Amino acid sequence: MVGRNTQGRLVVVSNRVALPAQTATGGLASAMRAALQERGGLWFGWSGKVVRQDSGEVHRLRDGMVEYATIDLSRADHDDFYDGFANRTLWPLLHYRPDLVDYDRKHLAGYLRVNNLFAEHLMSLVKPNDIVWVNDYHLIPLAAMLRQRGLRNRIGFFLHTPLPAAGLLIALPRHRELMETLAHYDLVGLHTARDRRALEEYFLYEVGASMRRDGRLRTPEGRLFRAEVFPIGIDTQQVAESARRADEREEIHQLRQSLEGRALIIGVDRLDYSKGLPERFQAYARLLERSPQLHRKVSFLQIAPPSRGGVPEYRQIRRELERSAGHINGMYAAPDWVPIRYVNNSFPHSLLSGYYRAARVGLVTPLRDGMNLVAKEYVASQDPEDPGVLVLSRFAGAAQELTQALLVNPADTEEVAEALGIALTMPLYERRLRWRRMMDVLEKQDVTAWRNAFLRRLAE
């Protein structure tokens, strides 16, 4: 058996691995890479390649103190595990959309099969004193499979999505077979206190666990684990510096010139039904309807790169947004003004930070979101002398920290339209005050603080 000592390497496990040659664009990728570079370790996961048949080979690469180990997935494994159970069953359930849950026993079997494949390869890679950090909903049962193989190292898990209440979780067929495996982790990290309550109530009332005085949950089988809140941050100073540099780029000058002095509202989201994009478009249309004085004085730029094209719901929402944007522009556009600019391309973060800085309003209105780092990046990108205003869904994890944003219910288009009107006319002194208070939070609770807090707690 592998022993339990906390002085070894960090072993990060995630569905995808950001290799050294790739730009670490996401918050998770940046945080994990920095943690590994600080203390040395291993990053294991899927290579992103789909092959005809799994060869069982582990591709290994070293970059300084960090080793990367990846495996390919067969077409059947990818379709059942990733497109199937992870993104057609778990993703909608975790984002409070039971109506979109597509449950298939074949997909669940593929999900468990790939997790077993990860566990099998990890057993030959993990050393006796390593700490293992597993990330996200793709790999919920991984610790249980590692424990079955004799691994006794400390294993932590972080869920980057929301976690719905027990009443929704039990709608998943065979939910206990999946959710109870979380008890095999030593520490389960979540974004908000609401998510932690959901997990604790599930184990207390569905599993029959008890809460110990030290805050750990104890299952009827005697397994002990702890659930705690660790809101993920961004590299605040890097984002702020990137925005300052981007302000001099030609693309940003072109954007500002195209606005011709109009105020810019910006939204940046993956094309996903959890982001509330149809409701957002309706709210903007309502703003134009109720405030004719804003015509030709405001433009809305929505950047929404497509994702998961193999899932029918994603193709449907793309068509819906295209129709909605066309309808809004057809109703309100003038020869020299397009009310809404809808873009399906993706842009590097170095350029997005400049777009954020140019926008008077950041519109971040997901129906549900674990955290939403776009909200934090928008705030960090602002010019301290003339900052913009964040309009933020109260159902994003970021709303628990960025309380100086204009918090809205994204399903209430009237409320969102009102908030947009307030944001566009907010006086400078109030914009500065709200921005400074949010920036104080982002500087204190950045991605390094998040990472260190989780690992420190796991090592205790």
FITIMI-548097 format. One line per 4 residues: number of its first residue (from 1); their letters; for each residue z, y, x of C-alpha. Coordinates in Angstrom, 3 decimals, decimal comma, padded with zeros to 6 digits, always signed. Example, Ala and Ser with C-alpha at 12.3 -4.5 7.8 and 13.67 -1.06 7.14 Angstrom:
<sezas>
1	as	+007,800 -004,500 +012,300  +007,140 -001,060 +013,670;
</sezas>
This chain:
<sezas>
1	mvgr	+000,000 +000,000 +000,000  -000,676 +003,588 +001,059  +002,531 +005,555 +001,611  +003,854 +008,828 +000,190;
5	ntqg	+004,142 +011,503 +002,864  +003,094 +015,109 +002,291  +002,150 +016,226 +005,793  -001,417 +014,956 +005,966;
9	rlvv	-004,846 +016,219 +005,069  -005,919 +017,707 +001,770  -008,370 +015,469 -000,088  -010,249 +017,375 -002,801;
13	vsnr	-012,053 +015,401 -005,493  -014,431 +017,004 -007,964  -017,509 +015,983 -009,906  -019,765 +018,031 -007,623;
17	valp	-019,282 +018,937 -003,958  -020,367 +022,291 -002,492  -021,806 +021,242 +000,878  -021,681 +023,613 +003,880;
21	aqta	-025,346 +024,596 +003,597  -024,895 +025,550 -000,045  -023,574 +028,930 -001,167  -020,193 +028,473 -002,842;
25	tggl	-020,852 +030,551 -005,948  -018,182 +029,316 -008,337  -014,468 +030,019 -008,233  -013,597 +026,345 -007,813;
29	asam	-016,051 +025,839 -004,947  -014,838 +028,914 -003,081  -011,167 +028,033 -003,553  -011,550 +024,421 -002,470;
33	raal	-013,626 +025,260 +000,572  -011,084 +027,848 +001,744  -008,179 +025,417 +001,268  -009,932 +022,709 +003,257;
37	qerg	-010,884 +025,070 +006,067  -007,277 +026,254 +006,353  -005,632 +022,873 +006,732  -008,473 +020,416 +007,338;
41	glwf	-009,405 +017,635 +004,999  -011,987 +015,814 +002,942  -014,058 +016,805 -000,101  -015,341 +013,878 -002,140;
45	gwsg	-017,612 +013,773 -005,193  -021,089 +013,305 -006,577  -023,982 +014,479 -004,392  -025,905 +015,876 -007,372;
49	kvvr	-028,654 +013,295 -006,807  -029,737 +010,803 -009,445  -031,283 +007,634 -008,028  -032,921 +004,622 -009,574;
53	qdsg	-030,139 +002,298 -008,460  -026,797 +003,046 -006,806  -026,862 +001,814 -003,207  -023,102 +002,084 -002,766;
57	evhr	-023,642 +004,330 +000,266  -021,286 +007,210 +001,033  -023,037 +010,192 +002,638  -020,739 +011,823 +005,183;
61	lrdg	-020,966 +015,198 +006,881  -018,508 +017,095 +009,062  -018,246 +020,873 +009,391  -015,380 +021,895 +011,658;
65	mvey	-012,116 +020,627 +010,207  -013,730 +019,648 +006,906  -015,425 +016,345 +006,122  -017,704 +016,003 +003,103;
69	atid	-018,276 +012,622 +001,473  -020,679 +012,209 -001,452  -022,211 +009,423 -003,478  -025,378 +009,288 -005,567;
73	lsra	-025,339 +008,217 -009,220  -027,771 +005,885 -010,905  -029,699 +007,210 -013,881  -027,631 +005,084 -016,283;
77	dhdd	-024,343 +006,256 -014,759  -025,403 +009,912 -014,841  -026,614 +009,760 -018,443  -023,519 +007,970 -019,770;
81	fydg	-020,900 +009,705 -017,614  -022,172 +013,263 -017,198  -024,635 +014,034 -020,005  -022,848 +011,593 -022,302;
85	fanr	-019,066 +011,382 -022,401  -018,208 +014,375 -020,185  -020,501 +016,931 -021,811  -021,210 +015,583 -025,298;
89	tlwp	-017,733 +014,268 -026,062  -015,040 +015,865 -023,894  -016,540 +019,346 -023,447  -016,827 +020,178 -027,190;
93	llhy	-013,442 +018,589 -027,923  -011,684 +020,575 -025,195  -013,340 +023,767 -026,483  -012,114 +023,274 -030,049;
97	rpdl	-015,464 +022,053 -031,446  -014,737 +018,622 -032,970  -017,806 +019,095 -035,166  -019,994 +018,805 -032,051;
101	vdyd	-018,243 +015,764 -030,563  -020,771 +012,962 -030,080  -018,737 +009,827 -029,384  -020,475 +006,685 -028,154;
105	rkhl	-018,669 +003,630 -026,744  -021,505 +003,228 -024,255  -020,849 +006,752 -022,937  -017,108 +006,073 -022,637;
109	agyl	-017,854 +002,873 -020,717  -020,075 +004,864 -018,346  -017,364 +007,520 -017,904  -014,802 +004,881 -016,953;
113	rvnn	-017,346 +003,096 -014,763  -018,057 +006,213 -012,683  -014,354 +007,015 -012,373  -013,833 +003,478 -011,109;
117	lfae	-016,672 +004,017 -008,639  -014,959 +007,173 -007,367  -011,641 +005,312 -007,039  -013,227 +002,432 -005,145;
121	hlms	-014,795 +004,715 -002,556  -011,724 +006,931 -002,250  -009,484 +004,021 -001,337  -011,380 +003,599 +001,911;
125	lvkp	-011,330 +007,338 +002,665  -007,746 +008,408 +001,916  -005,206 +008,126 +004,733  -001,516 +007,240 +004,220;
129	ndiv	-000,155 +010,786 +004,336  -002,958 +012,696 +002,567  -002,447 +014,842 -000,532  -005,120 +014,274 -003,198;
133	wvnd	-006,233 +017,102 -005,526  -008,465 +015,993 -008,423  -010,318 +018,638 -010,425  -011,447 +018,846 -014,029;
137	yhli	-012,229 +016,856 -017,146  -014,833 +014,617 -015,540  -012,097 +012,743 -013,666  -009,097 +012,523 -016,007;
141	plaa	-008,402 +008,775 -015,474  -008,957 +008,773 -011,703  -005,282 +008,742 -010,683  -004,552 +005,708 -012,871;
145	mlrq	-007,400 +003,816 -011,203  -006,166 +004,798 -007,752  -002,616 +003,708 -008,623  -003,949 +000,350 -009,835;
149	rglr	-005,436 -000,109 -006,367  -002,095 +000,647 -004,697  -002,416 +004,321 -003,774  +001,046 +005,927 -003,627;
153	nrig	+000,092 +009,323 -002,172  +000,842 +012,496 -004,074  -001,995 +013,166 -006,520  -002,443 +016,429 -008,409;
157	fflh	-004,866 +017,271 -011,205  -006,134 +020,642 -012,410  -007,879 +021,095 -015,750  -010,289 +024,035 -015,633;
161	tplp	-011,002 +023,993 -019,393  -008,701 +024,784 -022,311  -006,608 +021,959 -023,764  -006,495 +021,889 -027,577;
165	aagl	-003,435 +020,962 -029,617  -002,545 +017,334 -030,261  -003,956 +017,544 -033,778  -007,433 +017,938 -032,280;
169	lial	-006,996 +015,557 -029,348  -006,163 +012,659 -031,641  -009,559 +013,089 -033,323  -011,056 +011,452 -030,220;
173	prhr	-011,419 +007,688 -030,688  -009,199 +005,775 -028,245  -007,623 +009,076 -027,180  -004,474 +007,469 -025,778;
177	elme	-006,523 +005,257 -023,464  -007,757 +008,461 -021,817  -004,984 +011,025 -022,200  -002,095 +008,782 -021,163;
181	tlah	-003,689 +008,330 -017,744  -002,642 +011,909 -016,931  +000,878 +010,552 -016,456  -000,289 +008,876 -013,229;
185	ydlv	-000,616 +012,286 -011,572  +002,439 +013,864 -009,977  +001,409 +017,341 -011,131  -001,000 +018,470 -013,857;
189	glht	-002,051 +022,125 -013,559  -003,273 +024,177 -016,527  -004,403 +027,777 -016,961  -002,052 +028,998 -019,700;
193	ardr	+001,299 +028,309 -021,317  -000,584 +027,442 -024,516  -002,434 +024,653 -022,691  +000,815 +023,340 -021,201;
197	rale	+002,470 +023,264 -024,631  -000,476 +021,309 -025,996  -000,137 +018,688 -023,265  +003,634 +018,411 -023,586;
201	eyfl	+003,468 +018,092 -027,378  +000,799 +015,401 -027,118  +002,993 +013,315 -024,819  +006,192 +013,990 -026,788;
205	yevg	+004,830 +013,278 -030,271  +001,857 +010,973 -029,748  +002,931 +008,967 -026,709  +006,688 +009,020 -027,303;
209	asmr	+007,546 +010,595 -023,961  +010,767 +012,497 -023,312  +011,408 +015,758 -021,475  +013,852 +015,536 -018,576;
213	rdgr	+016,201 +018,313 -017,559  +014,130 +018,990 -014,428  +011,080 +019,748 -016,603  +009,235 +016,505 -015,944;
217	lrtp	+007,853 +014,311 -018,697  +008,865 +010,656 -018,776  +006,619 +008,174 -020,578  +008,027 +005,117 -022,395;
221	egrl	+006,802 +003,036 -019,426  +008,899 +005,149 -017,067  +006,173 +007,196 -015,388  +007,238 +010,721 -014,416;
225	frae	+004,964 +013,736 -014,061  +005,103 +017,496 -014,334  +002,776 +019,928 -016,185  +002,779 +023,549 -015,037;
229	vfpi	+000,784 +026,757 -015,424  -001,362 +028,032 -012,538  -003,859 +030,697 -013,725  -006,827 +030,618 -011,353;
233	gidt	-007,813 +033,892 -009,700  -010,756 +035,275 -007,769  -011,152 +036,556 -004,228  -010,390 +040,057 -005,470;
237	qqva	-010,993 +041,986 -002,270  -014,215 +040,152 -001,515  -015,595 +040,856 -005,004  -014,619 +044,540 -004,751;
241	esar	-016,279 +044,854 -001,351  -019,378 +043,012 -002,554  -019,696 +045,451 -005,470  -019,412 +048,455 -003,146;
245	rade	-022,154 +047,070 -000,899  -024,362 +046,064 -003,836  -024,263 +049,627 -005,139  -026,713 +050,523 -002,342;
249	reei	-029,179 +047,740 -003,116  -032,625 +048,512 -004,425  -032,147 +046,239 -007,457  -029,114 +048,258 -008,572;
253	hqlr	-030,971 +051,552 -008,099  -033,800 +050,159 -010,225  -031,376 +049,108 -012,961  -029,745 +052,550 -013,045;
257	qsle	-033,134 +054,269 -013,144  -034,286 +052,064 -016,006  -031,220 +053,066 -018,029  -032,148 +056,763 -017,787;
261	gral	-028,531 +057,814 -018,189  -027,719 +055,373 -021,003  -024,402 +053,496 -020,981  -024,754 +049,819 -020,100;
265	iigv	-022,898 +046,963 -021,796  -023,118 +043,730 -019,787  -022,444 +040,082 -020,581  -022,854 +037,249 -018,070;
269	drld	-022,365 +033,675 -019,274  -023,729 +030,194 -018,920  -025,860 +029,389 -021,960  -023,148 +027,462 -023,802;
273	yskg	-021,932 +027,335 -027,398  -018,346 +027,947 -026,226  -019,278 +031,461 -025,002  -019,677 +033,028 -028,442;
277	lper	-023,117 +034,462 -027,686  -024,583 +034,440 -031,230  -021,461 +036,218 -032,505  -021,703 +038,683 -029,612;
281	fqay	-025,292 +039,574 -030,492  -024,259 +040,077 -034,128  -021,420 +042,382 -033,065  -023,800 +044,495 -030,986;
285	arll	-026,188 +044,706 -033,932  -023,270 +045,805 -036,092  -022,414 +048,527 -033,535  -025,956 +049,897 -033,783;
289	ersp	-025,876 +049,694 -037,573  -022,612 +051,593 -037,950  -023,177 +054,086 -035,088  -026,686 +055,563 -035,299;
293	qlhr	-025,566 +058,271 -032,866  -025,552 +055,575 -030,151  -029,233 +054,747 -030,629  -031,134 +055,359 -027,388;
297	kvsf	-027,781 +056,056 -025,652  -026,678 +052,487 -024,953  -028,306 +049,261 -023,708  -026,928 +045,731 -023,742;
301	lqia	-027,845 +043,394 -020,871  -027,027 +039,739 -021,533  -027,589 +037,387 -018,601  -027,406 +033,749 -019,755;
305	ppsr	-028,835 +031,178 -017,341  -029,533 +027,865 -019,095  -027,438 +024,770 -018,449  -027,312 +021,136 -019,590;
309	ggvp	-030,833 +021,180 -020,957  -030,528 +017,482 -021,794  -027,972 +018,206 -024,546  -029,629 +019,147 -027,884;
313	eyrq	-027,010 +021,776 -028,810  -027,925 +023,796 -025,711  -031,610 +023,887 -026,589  -030,681 +024,966 -030,106;
317	irre	-028,492 +027,885 -029,017  -031,239 +029,120 -026,696  -033,699 +029,289 -029,585  -031,104 +031,004 -031,771;
321	lers	-030,420 +033,715 -029,189  -034,101 +034,358 -028,592  -034,599 +034,898 -032,323  -031,540 +037,135 -032,571;
325	aghi	-032,539 +039,322 -029,603  -036,040 +039,683 -031,018  -034,660 +040,623 -034,431  -032,305 +043,286 -033,004;
329	ngmy	-035,021 +044,811 -030,853  -037,502 +044,718 -033,709  -035,102 +046,547 -035,991  -033,763 +049,230 -033,637;
333	aapd	-036,084 +049,633 -030,620  -037,995 +052,840 -029,900  -041,059 +053,237 -027,671  -038,790 +054,339 -024,808;
337	wvpi	-035,707 +052,205 -025,606  -034,996 +048,463 -025,823  -031,506 +047,938 -027,299  -030,959 +044,457 -025,885;
341	ryvn	-032,201 +042,942 -022,630  -031,809 +039,174 -022,796  -032,350 +037,400 -019,454  -032,236 +033,631 -018,860;
345	nsfp	-032,362 +033,836 -015,058  -029,404 +033,364 -012,724  -028,500 +035,870 -010,010  -026,390 +035,606 -006,848;
349	hsll	-022,821 +036,870 -007,098  -023,602 +039,535 -004,489  -026,039 +041,097 -006,970  -024,028 +040,425 -010,130;
353	sgyy	-021,112 +042,424 -008,744  -023,456 +045,421 -008,498  -024,581 +044,907 -012,097  -020,922 +044,792 -013,182;
357	raar	-020,214 +048,040 -011,333  -023,128 +049,761 -013,073  -021,894 +048,778 -016,548  -019,653 +051,031 -018,637;
361	vglv	-018,510 +048,003 -020,671  -017,989 +044,368 -019,718  -018,351 +042,215 -022,851  -016,630 +038,832 -022,390;
365	tplr	-016,139 +037,133 -025,754  -016,000 +033,333 -025,493  -014,796 +031,446 -028,548  -012,641 +029,427 -026,130;
369	dgmn	-012,421 +029,473 -022,356  -010,015 +027,992 -019,840  -009,877 +031,214 -017,817  -013,233 +033,050 -017,546;
373	lvak	-013,646 +034,459 -014,069  -016,453 +036,819 -015,172  -013,786 +038,963 -016,827  -011,849 +039,190 -013,573;
377	eyva	-014,973 +039,802 -011,492  -016,041 +042,624 -013,809  -012,699 +044,398 -013,317  -012,685 +043,864 -009,531;
381	sqdp	-016,241 +045,244 -009,249  -015,471 +048,623 -010,807  -015,575 +052,005 -009,075  -011,907 +053,137 -008,990;
385	edpg	-012,980 +056,740 -009,628  -015,091 +055,896 -012,690  -014,210 +052,388 -013,915  -015,695 +050,661 -016,914;
389	vlvl	-013,834 +049,037 -019,821  -013,377 +045,312 -020,397  -013,753 +043,993 -023,959  -012,235 +040,517 -023,812;
393	srfa	-011,760 +037,598 -026,192  -008,111 +036,873 -026,807  -009,090 +033,165 -026,640  -010,025 +033,318 -022,959;
397	gaaq	-007,272 +032,351 -020,540  -007,822 +035,667 -018,751  -006,458 +037,506 -021,808  -002,964 +036,285 -020,890;
401	eltq	-003,144 +038,345 -017,671  -005,602 +041,173 -018,387  -003,604 +042,660 -021,227  -005,026 +046,163 -020,611;
405	allv	-008,469 +044,996 -021,731  -009,539 +045,637 -025,325  -008,622 +042,232 -026,767  -010,681 +040,984 -029,715;
409	npad	-011,290 +037,982 -031,921  -014,886 +037,041 -030,998  -015,542 +035,598 -034,456  -014,772 +038,984 -036,062;
413	teev	-018,000 +040,901 -035,443  -016,566 +044,033 -037,056  -013,596 +044,037 -034,665  -015,845 +043,508 -031,633;
417	aeal	-018,166 +046,307 -032,782  -015,157 +048,622 -033,159  -013,927 +047,726 -029,675  -017,362 +048,472 -028,222;
421	gial	-017,328 +051,887 -029,866  -013,864 +052,606 -028,429  -014,897 +051,396 -024,962  -018,025 +053,568 -024,900;
425	tmpl	-016,058 +056,712 -025,766  -012,819 +056,043 -023,868  -011,728 +059,043 -021,764  -011,701 +058,753 -017,987;
429	yerr	-007,914 +058,971 -017,546  -007,391 +055,992 -019,894  -010,122 +053,968 -018,238  -008,505 +054,549 -014,842;
433	lrwr	-005,041 +053,629 -016,121  -006,183 +050,400 -017,763  -008,284 +049,428 -014,733  -005,458 +050,054 -012,252;
437	rmmd	-003,015 +047,884 -014,166  -005,503 +045,023 -014,383  -006,445 +045,395 -010,740  -002,774 +045,131 -009,765;
441	vlek	-002,675 +041,728 -011,459  -005,889 +040,553 -009,772  -004,721 +041,619 -006,323  -001,399 +039,833 -006,698;
445	qdvt	-002,682 +036,689 -008,417  -005,871 +036,053 -006,481  -007,477 +032,706 -005,736  -005,434 +032,208 -002,569;
449	awrn	-002,175 +032,675 -004,473  -003,382 +030,176 -007,107  -004,348 +027,563 -004,541  -001,168 +027,934 -002,505;
453	aflr	+001,080 +027,811 -005,567  -000,490 +024,565 -006,779  -000,409 +022,826 -003,405  +003,132 +023,992 -002,665;
457	rlae	+004,329 +022,582 -005,992  +002,450 +019,319 -005,470  +003,998 +018,857 -002,035  +007,556 +019,343 -003,272;
</sezas>
